[in-house]
C-alpha cells in the first residue's frame, strides 16, 4: 500500500498564491512563522503543500503525466482524437486550448510555478529558523531543494527560458511578485549548486528518516544526483534558443549549444559522470532482472525502494488523484466492462472517461526496429486492445477461441491495425487494487536506475569529447551500457553515441523522455521528418520494408487468469510484424489461425498521410520544440513574460 499522504495544510501556507498585501504584513501570521520551521512535523506538512500542486487538475495529475507533454517523437505519438495525431497541432498556437490552458489560472504553467513558490518558502524557512544540524531537518531541506529543481527542469523542458525565482516573496517589494523571464543558463547554474547541496544533505533511501525511508515516492541522495546528471546532459547539449536573449520576444532563434565553450561543456559532462558513478557504486542492486517486472511492480503499487528499479516515481494517493494508467495505459474498448479484467476496475458506464484511453501509441516503424529476442518488445509494443464479446457472436471468428461457443461471453485481445499500436507498460491486469474512476493513482515514473547507467555511458563520451575511456571513478562505461542490453536479452554493442541514442529509444519508450533526448541531441526535427518518410515506405512496402506482409496471422490460447468471470483469450502464435516474417505454412491446414489485413481496410490505407502525421503540416518542427507560454499567463504577468520562436 502506498504510504505517502498528501496533506492539505492550514490557511497560512495555502494562501501563498494570494496577492493580498495584508497577508504579507510583518505582523500577520504566515508560512514564515518561526513555529512552523521549528517543528519537523509542521515543516513536512509545508512540503506536503508542494506535493499537493502535483495532484491538481492540469498538473501532473493528468496533463503532465502522459499524452501531452513529451509527444510526438520518432517512436511514440499522441493519438487523442479520431485516430489521428491531432494533438501535435497544440504546439502551433500561443493561446493554448481547453485541455492545457484555462482562464482561471489552473494550467501546467501556473501549477509548476506555484510549486516553486511553495518550495522557496520552505527552503528559506528551514535555512532561517530550523536546526540544520538535525538529520531530519537536513533531509527536509534536501528534499525541498530537489523538488524545486525537478519543477524547474520541467519548466525549462516545456517552455525553454522561464523566470528564475529562487527566494520567497517577503512582502517588502510588491514588484517581486513579477519576475522576468530569464536566460535558462542562469537557472541551470543555480540548479547545479542546489542539487549538489541536496545530495550532501540527504542520505541514501535506506537511511532517510520517517516515511521517506525506503520509499520510491520521496527523494533521496540518488534522486538529487540523478536529476543533476539529467540536467547536466540537457545543459551540455543543444536547445532551441534566441540567438540573443531579448526582452519582449524575438523570432531570431535557432538550435544551438546552451554552453558555447567546448571546455565548459566537457566539465559539465564530467560532473554528470561523477553524479551517476556515485549512484552506481551504491545502488547497482536496483537494476531489475526482468524488464516486464519493472512495470508490473509499478502498477501493483510496489513502493519499497529496495524492491523497485525506480529512484523516484511521483506519488499519488490511492483513490485520490493521478491518471497515468487511464491516459497512457493499454487500451480497453468501450465494449469492455471494466470489472471483467481481474476485478481491478469498476465503472457504471461504458462510454465515459473512466476508460483507459491509450493516448500514447507506438509509431509503426518503431515496432519494426526491435532486435530479435529483445525482451522489451512485448512489454512496450501492443498491436491490440482488450475487447469483450458479450455473447452476441460479435467476434469475427468465434471458432478461433478454443473451447468457446458462439454465444459465450469472452474477454480477448483484439488485433488493431497499423494506426492503433498501443503502449503496454501500464496495464490494468497488473494492478492489485480496485479503482472506480479515471483516477487510477498509479505513481508517475520519473527516474529509474537504467537511465543512470545510460546517462553514465553518454556523459563518459561527452567528457572525453567523443571517446569514452575504459575507467571513470572505477567504472567501465561500456560495461554499464552492456548491463541494459543484457537485461533485454541482447548481445553487447560498441559504446557509441549512435548506439546510445537507439538504446534509449527501446528502453524508455512511453516514459516522457524521448522528445527531450532528441531536443538536446538536435535530432527532433530530422528524426520526425525521417520517420514520416519511413512511414510512407512502410505503407507502400518499399525501401527497407520491401517484402513486408500485408496481413498478420495469429492464434489464440485460453488464459482465464485475466478475467474475473468467463473465459479470456490472449495471442499465442503471431506472425507478420517483424522483419523476415512469412505466412505460416500450415495456415490453410491448421484450425485456429486468423488472418487480418494490417495496413489497409476496405481499400483505405491506415498510414495515409491525411490520417497520420507526427507534426502539423507546414510547421518547422525545430521552431516548435516548446509549448508557447499561454496567453492567460502572459496577460497576467505585468509584461514580464513573452513568447519567442514566432508564437
C-alpha positions in Angstrom: 0.0 0.0 0.0 1.3 3.4 -0.8 2.3 5.3 2.4 2.7 8.9 1.4 -0.3 11.1 2.2 -1.0 14.5 0.7 -1.5 16.9 3.5 -3.6 20.0 2.9 -2.1 22.3 5.5 -3.5 25.3 7.2 -4.6 28.6 5.6 -1.3 30.3 6.4 0.5 28.0 3.9 -2.2 27.6 1.4 -2.6 31.4 0.9 0.8 31.5 -0.7 -0.9 32.0 -4.0 -2.8 35.1 -2.7 -1.5 38.6 -3.7 -3.3 40.4 -1.0 -1.0 42.9 0.7 -2.3 42.3 4.2 -1.1 38.7 4.1 2.5 39.8 3.8 2.5 42.4 6.6 5.2 41.5 9.1 2.7 41.3 12.0 0.4 38.9 10.1 0.6 35.1 10.6 2.1 33.4 7.6 4.0 30.3 6.4 7.2 32.0 7.6 6.1 31.9 11.2 9.1 30.7 13.2 7.0 27.9 14.8 6.4 26.2 11.5 10.1 25.6 10.9 10.9 24.7 14.5 8.9 21.5 14.1 9.9 18.7 11.7 6.3 17.6 11.5 5.0 21.1 10.6 7.8 21.5 8.1 7.0 18.2 6.5 3.4 19.4 6.2 4.7 22.5 4.4 6.5 20.3 2.0 3.2 18.4 1.5 1.8 21.6 0.0 4.4 21.3 -2.8 3.3 17.7 -3.5 -0.3 18.9 -3.4 0.2 21.0 -6.6 1.3 17.9 -8.4 -2.1 16.3 -7.9 -4.2 19.2 -9.2 -6.1 19.1 -12.4 -3.9 20.0 -15.4 -0.8 19.4 -13.4 1.0 16.0 -13.1 -2.4 14.5 -12.2 -3.1 14.4 -16.0 -1.7 17.0 -18.4 1.9 16.5 -17.3 1.9 12.7 -17.0 1.4 11.4 -20.5 0.0 12.0 -23.9 0.6 15.8 -23.9 4.0 16.9 -22.7 6.5 14.7 -24.5 5.0 13.9 -27.9 5.3 13.5 -30.8 8.6 11.7 -31.4 10.0 9.2 -33.8 8.8 6.3 -31.6 5.6 7.5 -29.9 2.7 9.9 -30.6 -0.4 11.3 -29.1 -3.5 9.7 -30.6 -6.1 11.8 -28.9 -8.9 12.5 -31.4 -10.3 10.5 -34.3 -7.4 8.1 -34.8 -5.1 10.9 -35.7 -2.1 12.6 -34.1 -4.2 15.8 -33.8 -2.6 17.0 -30.5 0.5 17.9 -32.4 -1.4 21.0 -33.5 -1.5 22.2 -30.0 2.1 23.3 -30.3 1.4 25.8 -33.1 -0.8 28.2 -31.1 0.1 30.7 -28.4 -3.4 30.7 -27.0 -3.5 27.2 -25.6 -6.5 25.0 -25.6 -9.2 23.9 -23.1 -7.0 20.9 -22.5 -3.9 22.8 -21.4 -4.9 26.4 -20.6 -7.9 28.0 -19.0 -8.9 31.5 -17.9 -8.8 30.6 -14.2 -5.1 30.1 -13.9 -5.4 26.3 -13.5 -2.8 25.1 -16.0 0.6 23.5 -16.1 2.5 26.8 -16.1 0.6 28.1 -13.0 1.0 24.9 -11.0 4.7 24.4 -11.7 5.4 28.0 -10.7 3.1 27.6 -7.6 5.2 24.6 -6.6 8.4 26.6 -7.0 6.9 29.4 -4.9 6.0 27.0 -2.1 9.4 25.4 -2.2 11.1 28.8 -1.9 9.1 29.5 1.3 10.2 26.1 2.8 13.8 26.5 1.8 14.1 30.0 3.2 12.1 29.0 6.3 14.4 26.0 7.1 17.6 27.9 6.5 16.4 30.8 8.7 14.6 29.1 11.6 15.4 25.3 11.7 18.1 23.4 13.3 20.0 22.4 10.2 22.4 20.2 12.2 19.4 17.9 12.8 19.3 14.9 10.5 15.6 15.2 9.7 15.8 18.9 9.0 18.7 18.3 6.7 16.7 15.7 4.8 13.7 18.0 4.5 15.9 20.8 3.2 17.5 18.5 0.7 14.0 17.1 -0.3 12.7 20.6 -1.0 15.8 21.7 -3.0 15.3 18.6 -5.1 11.6 19.2 -5.6 12.3 22.8 -6.7 15.0 21.6 -9.1 12.6 19.0 -10.6 9.9 21.7 -11.2 12.4 23.9 -12.9 13.7 21.2 -15.1 10.1 20.6 -16.2 9.5 24.3 -16.8 12.7 24.5 -19.0 11.8 21.3 -20.9 8.3 22.7 -21.7 9.0 26.4 -22.3 12.7 27.0 -22.6 13.5 30.3 -20.9 11.4 30.9 -17.8 11.5 33.2 -14.8 14.3 32.5 -12.3 12.9 32.9 -8.8 15.0 31.3 -6.0 13.8 33.2 -3.0 10.4 33.5 -1.2 8.4 36.7 -1.5 8.8 38.6 1.7 6.2 41.4 1.1 8.7 44.2 1.2 8.7 44.9 -2.6 5.4 44.1 -4.4 7.4 44.3 -7.7 8.9 41.0 -6.6 5.6 39.4 -7.4 6.5 39.6 -11.1 9.8 38.0 -12.1 11.1 38.5 -15.7 11.7 35.6 -18.0 15.4 34.7 -17.7 18.1 33.1 -19.8 17.8 29.4 -18.9 21.6 29.1 -18.2 21.1 31.2 -15.1 18.7 28.6 -13.9 20.9 25.7 -14.9 23.8 27.1 -12.9 21.7 27.6 -9.8 20.3 24.0 -10.1 23.8 22.6 -10.3 24.6 24.2 -6.9 21.2 23.2 -5.4 21.4 19.6 -6.4 24.9 19.1 -5.2 23.9 20.6 -1.9 20.8 18.4 -1.8 22.9 15.3 -2.4 25.1 16.3 0.6 22.1 16.9 2.8 20.1 13.7 2.0 21.2 10.1 2.8 20.6 7.1 0.6 17.0 5.9 0.7 17.6 3.1 3.3 18.8 5.8 5.8 16.1 8.5 5.0 14.0 9.5 8.1 10.5 8.6 8.9 8.1 7.9 6.0 10.8 8.7 3.4 12.7 5.6 4.5 13.0 3.0 1.7 10.2 4.7 -0.3 10.2 5.5 -4.0 7.8 8.4 -3.5 10.2 10.6 -1.6 13.6 11.9 -2.8 17.0 10.5 -1.6 20.6 11.3 -2.4 20.2 9.2 -5.5 17.5 11.4 -6.9 19.4 14.6 -6.3 22.4 13.1 -8.1 20.3 11.6 -10.9 18.5 14.9 -11.6 21.9 16.6 -11.6 23.1 14.2 -14.3 19.9 14.6 -16.3 20.1 18.4 -16.1 23.9 18.3 -17.0 23.2 16.4 -20.1 20.5 18.9 -21.1 22.7 21.8 -20.2 25.7 20.5 -22.1 23.5 19.6 -25.1 21.7 21.7 -27.7 18.4 23.6 -27.5 16.2 25.9 -29.4 17.1 29.4 -28.1 17.0 33.1 -29.0 20.3 33.9 -30.8 20.3 37.0 -28.5 18.2 36.9 -25.3 15.7 39.8 -26.0 13.2 41.2 -23.6 9.8 41.3 -25.3 10.5 38.3 -27.6 12.2 37.5 -30.8 11.9 35.3 -33.8 15.7 35.3 -34.3 16.1 31.8 -32.8 18.0 28.6 -33.7 19.0 25.3 -32.2 22.4 25.8 -30.7 24.6 24.7 -27.7 23.5 26.1 -24.4 27.2 26.3 -23.5 29.3 27.9 -26.2 32.7 26.9 -24.9 33.7 23.3 -25.5 35.8 23.0 -22.4 32.9 24.2 -20.3 30.7 21.6 -21.8 33.2 19.0 -21.1 33.3 20.0 -17.5 29.5 19.7 -17.2 29.7 16.2 -18.7 32.3 15.3 -16.2 30.0 16.4 -13.4 27.3 14.1 -14.8 29.8 11.2 -14.9 30.6 11.8 -11.3 27.0 12.0 -10.2 26.0 8.8 -12.0 29.1 6.9 -10.7 28.0 7.7 -7.1 24.6 6.1 -7.6 26.0 3.1 -9.5 28.6 2.4 -6.8 26.0 2.4 -4.1 22.8 1.1 -5.8 23.8 -1.3 -8.5 21.3 -3.8 -7.0 18.5 -1.7 -8.4 18.6 -2.9 -11.9 15.5 -5.2 -12.2 16.4 -8.6 -13.5 13.2 -8.8 -15.7 12.1 -5.8 -17.8 8.4 -6.6 -17.5 8.7 -6.7 -13.7 9.6 -3.0 -13.6 6.1 -2.0 -14.7 4.3 -4.9 -13.1 5.6 -3.7 -9.8 4.7 0.0 -10.6 1.1 -0.9 -11.5 0.9 -3.1 -8.4 1.9 -0.2 -6.1 5.3 -1.6 -5.2 6.9 1.5 -3.5 9.6 -0.1 -1.4 12.8 1.4 -2.8 14.9 -1.7 -2.4 12.3 -3.7 -4.4 11.9 -1.3 -7.3 14.0 0.0 -10.2 12.6 3.5 -9.7 14.8 6.0 -8.0 11.7 8.3 -7.9 8.2 7.8 -9.0 5.9 10.8 -8.3 3.5 9.5 -5.7 -0.3 9.6 -5.9 -2.6 8.6 -3.1 -4.8 5.6 -3.5 -8.4 6.5 -4.5 -7.5 10.2 -5.0 -5.6 11.7 -7.9 -3.5 10.5 -10.8 -4.3 9.3 -14.3 -1.1 7.7 -15.6 -2.7 4.4 -16.5 -6.0 5.9 -17.6 -4.4 8.2 -20.1 -1.4 6.1 -21.2 -2.2 2.5 -20.4 -3.0 -0.4 -22.7 -6.4 0.4 -24.2 -9.7 -1.2 -23.3 -12.5 -0.8 -25.8 -15.8 0.9 -24.8 -17.4 -2.6 -25.1 -15.3 -4.0 -22.2 -16.9 -3.8 -18.8 -14.1 -2.8 -16.6 -14.8 -5.2 -13.8 -14.3 -8.2 -16.1 -10.5 -7.8 -16.1 -9.3 -9.1 -12.7 -11.9 -7.1 -10.8 -9.5 -4.2 -10.8 -11.7 -1.5 -12.4 -15.4 -0.7 -11.7 -17.3 1.7 -13.8 -21.0 2.5 -14.1 -20.8 3.4 -17.8 -19.1 2.2 -20.9 -18.5 5.4 -22.8 -17.0 7.9 -20.4 -13.5 9.0 -19.5 -13.2 6.3 -16.8 -12.0 4.0 -19.6 -8.3 3.6 -20.4 -7.8 6.0 -23.3 -4.5 4.8 -24.7 -3.3 8.3 -25.6 0.3 7.2 -26.2 0.6 5.0 -29.2 3.6 3.4 -30.9 4.8 4.7 -34.3 4.5 1.6 -36.5 8.0 1.9 -37.9 9.4 1.7 -34.3 7.7 -1.7 -33.9 9.9 -2.9 -36.8 13.1 -1.7 -35.3 13.5 -4.0 -32.3 16.1 -6.7 -32.5 15.0 -10.3 -32.4 14.6 -11.6 -28.8 14.5 -8.1 -27.3 12.5 -8.6 -24.1 11.3 -5.0 -24.2 9.3 -5.6 -27.4 6.4 -7.5 -25.9 6.2 -5.2 -22.9 6.2 -2.0 -25.0 4.5 -2.7 -28.3 0.9 -4.0 -28.2 -0.9 -4.1 -31.5 -4.2 -4.8 -29.8 -6.7 -3.6 -27.2 -8.8 -5.5 -24.7 -12.2 -6.4 -26.2 -15.3 -8.1 -24.8 -17.7 -10.2 -26.7 -20.9 -10.2 -24.7 -22.2 -13.5 -26.2 -23.9 -12.0 -29.2 -21.4 -13.5 -31.6 -19.8 -10.2 -32.2 -16.3 -11.6 -32.8 -15.3 -12.1 -36.4 -14.4 -15.8 -35.9 -15.7 -17.4 -32.7 -14.3 -20.7 -33.7 -10.8 -19.3 -33.2 -11.3 -19.3 -29.4 -10.7 -22.8 -28.2 -13.4 -24.3 -26.1 -15.8 -21.4 -26.6 -19.2 -21.4 -28.2 -20.5 -18.6 -30.4 -22.9 -17.4 -27.7 -20.4 -17.4 -24.9 -19.1 -14.2 -23.4 -15.4 -13.8 -23.7 -12.6 -11.3 -23.0 -9.9 -11.2 -25.6 -7.0 -9.3 -27.1 -8.4 -7.7 -30.3 -5.9 -7.0 -33.0 -5.9 -3.5 -34.3 -4.2 -2.1 -37.4 -1.0 -0.1 -38.2 -2.5 3.1 -36.7 -3.5 1.5 -33.4 -0.5 0.1 -31.7 -0.7 0.8 -28.0 1.9 1.2 -25.3 1.9 -1.8 -23.0 4.0 -0.6 -20.0 0.9 0.4 -17.9 -1.7 -2.3 -17.8 -4.9 -2.8 -15.7 -4.2 -6.5 -15.4 -1.1 -5.8 -13.4 -2.9 -3.8 -10.7 -3.6 -5.4 -7.3 -6.2 -3.0 -6.0 -9.5 -1.8 -7.4 -10.4 1.6 -8.7 -13.7 3.2 -10.0 -13.0 6.5 -11.7 -10.5 7.9 -14.2 -8.1 8.4 -11.2 -6.2 5.2 -11.2 -3.5 6.7 -8.9 -0.6 4.7 -10.4 2.7 6.5 -9.5 4.2 8.5 -12.3 7.7 7.3 -13.4 10.3 10.0 -13.2 13.8 8.3 -12.9 14.8 4.7 -12.9 18.2 3.1 -12.5 18.6 2.0 -16.2 18.6 5.7 -17.0 21.5 6.3 -14.7 23.5 3.6 -16.4 22.9 5.0 -19.9 23.5 8.6 -18.7 26.8 7.5 -17.3 27.8 6.0 -20.6 26.7 9.0 -22.6 28.3 11.5 -20.2 31.6 9.5 -20.4 31.6 10.0 -24.2 30.9 13.7 -23.8 33.5 14.2 -21.0 36.2 12.8 -23.3 35.0 14.7 -26.5 33.7 11.6 -28.2 35.9 8.8 -26.9 34.8 7.1 -23.7 37.7 5.9 -21.5 37.8 2.4 -20.1 37.7 3.6 -16.5 36.0 6.5 -14.7 35.7 6.5 -10.9 36.4 2.8 -11.0 33.6 2.1 -13.5 33.8 1.0 -17.2 31.3 2.9 -19.3 31.0 0.0 -21.8 30.1 -2.4 -19.0 27.3 0.0 -17.7 25.9 0.2 -21.2 26.1 -3.5 -21.6 24.0 -4.1 -18.5 20.9 -2.6 -20.1 21.3 -4.7 -23.2 22.0 -7.8 -21.3 18.8 -7.4 -19.3 16.9 -7.1 -22.6 18.4 -10.4 -23.7 20.7 -8.9 -26.3 24.4 -9.1 -27.1 26.7 -6.1 -26.3 27.2 -3.4 -28.9 30.1 -1.0 -29.1 29.6 2.1 -27.0 28.9 4.9 -29.5 26.6 7.9 -29.4 24.5 6.3 -32.2 24.0 3.2 -30.2 23.2 5.1 -27.0 20.6 7.1 -28.9 19.0 3.9 -30.2 19.1 2.1 -26.9 17.4 4.9 -25.1 14.5 4.6 -27.5 14.0 0.9 -26.8 14.4 1.3 -23.1 12.3 4.4 -22.3 9.5 4.5 -24.9 6.4 6.0 -23.4 8.2 7.3 -20.3 8.2 11.0 -21.3 11.9 11.0 -22.1 12.5 10.6 -25.9 11.4 14.1 -27.0 13.8 15.8 -24.7 16.6 13.4 -25.6 16.1 14.3 -29.3 16.0 18.0 -28.5 19.3 18.0 -26.7 20.9 16.0 -29.5 19.4 18.3 -32.1 17.6 15.4 -33.7 13.9 16.2 -33.1 13.1 17.8 -36.5 15.3 15.5 -38.5 14.0 12.3 -36.8 10.4 13.3 -37.2 10.9 14.0 -40.9 12.8 10.8 -41.4 10.1 8.8 -39.6 7.4 10.3 -41.9 9.5 9.1 -44.9 9.8 5.7 -43.3 6.1 5.5 -42.6 5.4 6.2 -46.3 7.7 3.3 -47.2 6.1 1.1 -44.7 2.7 1.9 -46.1 3.8 1.2 -49.6 6.0 -1.8 -48.7 9.0 -0.1 -50.4 12.6 0.6 -49.3 13.6 -1.1 -46.1 10.1 -2.5 -45.8 10.1 -4.2 -49.3 8.6 -7.6 -48.9 6.7 -6.9 -45.7 3.5 -8.8 -45.3 0.1 -7.1 -45.9 -1.6 -9.3 -43.4 -0.8 -10.7 -40.0 -1.6 -14.2 -38.8 -2.3 -15.2 -35.2 -3.9 -17.8 -33.0 -5.4 -17.5 -29.5 -4.8 -19.5 -26.3 -7.1 -19.5 -23.3 -5.8 -17.9 -20.2 -8.6 -17.2 -17.6 -6.2 -15.6 -15.2 -7.0 -12.3 -16.9 -10.8 -12.5 -16.3 -12.9 -12.2 -13.2 -15.5 -14.5 -14.8 -15.9 -16.3 -18.1 -13.1 -17.1 -20.5 -10.2 -14.9 -21.5 -8.0 -15.3 -24.6 -4.6 -13.9 -25.5 -2.4 -14.3 -28.6 -0.5 -17.5 -28.8 1.2 -17.6 -32.2 1.7 -14.3 -34.0 3.4 -13.7 -37.4 3.7 -10.6 -39.6 5.1 -7.6 -37.7 8.8 -8.4 -37.6 11.5 -8.4 -40.3 11.7 -11.6 -42.1 8.2 -12.9 -41.1 6.5 -15.1 -43.7 3.0 -16.5 -43.8 2.7 -19.7 -41.7 3.0 -22.8 -43.9 0.1 -24.5 -42.1 -2.3 -21.5 -42.4 -4.8 -23.4 -44.6 -4.4 -26.7 -42.8 -4.5 -25.7 -39.1 -7.6 -24.6 -37.3 -7.4 -21.5 -35.2 -5.3 -19.3 -37.5 -6.8 -15.9 -38.2 -5.6 -13.7 -41.0 -6.2 -9.9 -40.9 -5.1 -7.0 -43.0 -2.9 -4.7 -41.0 -2.2 -1.8 -43.4 -5.4 -1.4 -45.3 -9.2 -1.6 -44.7 -11.7 -1.6 -47.5 -9.1 0.0 -49.8 -8.1 2.8 -47.4 -4.6 2.8 -46.1 -4.2 3.1 -42.4 -1.0 5.1 -42.8 -2.3 7.5 -45.4 -0.8 11.0 -45.0 -4.2 12.6 -44.4 -4.8 10.4 -41.4 -1.4 10.0 -39.9 1.1 12.8 -39.1 3.6 13.5 -36.4 3.6 17.3 -36.6 1.4 19.9 -38.1 1.8 20.2 -41.9 3.9 23.3 -42.8 5.3 23.8 -39.4 9.1 24.0 -38.9 9.5 21.3 -36.2 12.8 22.8 -34.9 11.0 26.1 -34.1 8.4 24.2 -32.1 10.4 22.4 -29.5 8.4 24.0 -26.7 4.9 24.9 -25.8 4.0 28.5 -26.1 3.5 30.4 -22.8 -0.2 30.6 -22.9 -2.0 33.9 -23.3 -3.7 33.8 -19.9 -0.3 33.6 -18.2 1.3 36.3 -20.4 -1.7 38.7 -19.8 -1.3 38.3 -16.0 2.5 38.8 -16.0 2.6 42.6 -16.0 4.9 42.5 -19.0 7.5 40.1 -17.6 6.6 37.2 -19.9 6.6 36.9 -23.6 6.9 34.2 -26.3 9.8 33.7 -28.6 10.1 31.3 -31.6 7.4 33.0 -33.7 4.5 32.1 -31.5 
